[in-house]
């Protein structure tokens, strides 16, 4: 899934180049390229990897994935959240191989132990191929996060390739801090990282049960995949909703593979200290800068020199013609700032 906008990472992530098309680590690969490399390892070849993006991102995808077969790039006329994105991919896969098992990967994730990630994906694919379950991959929470969704787990269903497969009793979206603390203490909850596996036919049946209008609309769109105007007319009325809300929360055949790897979250500017080098004063830095009596900041500059004096726990971003400064603990408000761009007549900076 490569169609996101990444507004919480503005101004690094812009409408013209969202975060999945950026390289945020010492590795020169972008997040999308890293995701596709992992997908190739899971699928066996690039020919078995499908990328779904918005139509206006086609050039970026082709630039970054020159070896991707043309027919393996599905373009949505406009974003309609993850339910429509995954349903469109499932429709395409079903036409080619009705018995296929598909895995779903967000294109903006990083993982510290990719071998462990691959093992969890293989376990999810294995369990999905043998059952009628919709299978998620979850991680034991490392801290009481209010930015992740959670899955409440039940009985042990299987142990596949040494990975426990558990029943999912409930999905919970981004709880308040006190609730997140209780989830952490209970040991019964896993983080939902938006990575799934299922038989394509099983998913289509669940979609038809729980989101019939979207299923019917996209089934009609099956003949329009190469006709942007007709596809747009079908896509226009489709509900903008996540696959979690639309399908998984309502389905009683959901399982989760408990992973043992660490996800590096680059969802907000405050998380850049997970991927940027840290100096002796705890500053996460990229670019040229002069620092005096400044600790635990995040500083990124892609041109020119940045100077800081006596600053702590602050984010300073210089990206081209945009400068952003904010406290670390208010980084979540960046998406609200982005909404003001159009209101203030600053559309060129989106």
Secondary structure, DSSP 8 states (H G I E B T S, - for coil): ------GGGTTTSBTTB-GGGS--SSSSS-HHHHHHHHHHHHHSSGGG--EEEEGGGHHHHHHH-TTS-GGGEEEESS--HHHHHHHHHHHHHHHH-TT-EEEE--TT-EES-HHHHHHHHHHHHHHHHHSS-EEEEEEE-SS--SSSEEEEEEEEEEEETTEEEEEEEEEE-S--HHHHHHHHHHS-EEEEEEEEEEEHHHHHHHHHHH-HHHHHHHHHHGGGTT-HHHHHHHHTTS----HIIIIITT-S-EEEEEE-S-EE--SSGGGGGGTSEE-TTS-EEEEEEEEES-BS-EEEEEEEEEEEES-BSEEEEEETTEEEEEEGGGGGGHHHHHHHHHHTT-GGG-
